[in-house]
Amino acid sequence: MNPLWGHFVGIFILLMMAVFIGIWIWAWQGSHRPVFSRMAQLPMLDDMDQAWPDYARPGRAATIHGQAGAQAAARRGEGRP
């Protein structure tokens, strides 16, 4: 085996550790706290209107995908709430 292989592996491991630590620091920034707090409360919500924004609510395919999305939703049995 080539002696440089160990150096390449070591550099790769250090690079992956730096990426992991960078993502960890990014995720724990204070600016993400409101978003994470809201996402943590989603399972506790009872009302569908509170849990899903209008554009992401199941059965609202027509608002995103136009008439073709509404027809596909109708074929799947999803109606507009």
N, C-alpha and C positions, 0 to 999 in steps of 0.2 A: 504494500500500500504506500502511496506517496506521502512523504512527511508533511507536505503542505495541507493535507486533508484535515488534520487536527486543528490547524489555524483557521481554516474555512469554517469548520464546525463551531469553533469557539466564537468567531465573529458573528456567525448566524445566531447563536444562542444569545449573545449580548444584544444583538439587534432586536430579537424577539422580546427580550426582557425590557428593553427601552420602549418598544411599542406597547407592551402590556402596561407598564408604569404610566406611559403617556395617556392611554385610554382611561386608566383608573383615575388619574388626576383630572382629566376632562370630565368624567362622569360625576365626580364629587365636588365640582365647582358650585359655589353658592348660587349662581344664576340658574342652575337646573332644579333647585329645590321646589319652586312653585309647580313646575311641570310634573315632577315626580310625586309631589303631594297629591295633585289632582288625579294622576293615574292610580295612585294607591287607594283612592276613594271610589274608583269605578265599581269594584265588586259590591260595595255597600249600597249603591243607588238602586232604588226600586223602580223608578219611573224611567221608561225607555227614552223619553225626551231629554232627561238629564244625562243619561249614560252615553247617548250617541248624538254627535252633532248632526245637523240636518243633512249634510252632504255625505255622511258615512252610515246613515241608518239603514239597516237591512230592508230591502223592498223599495228603496228609493233609487233604483238603477236609472230611471229616466232622467233624473237631475244631473247625472254624471255622463251617461252614455247615450243620451238622446232616445229616439224612438226605438232603435234596435235594442237598447238595454232594457226598455220597458217590455218589449215583446219577449225577450229572453227570460225576464223575471216572471212574466205571465205563464210561460211554458213550464217554469219550475214550480209554479203554484204560489208565488209570492205576490201579494197584492199591495197596493199602496195603502199605508196605514192612515 
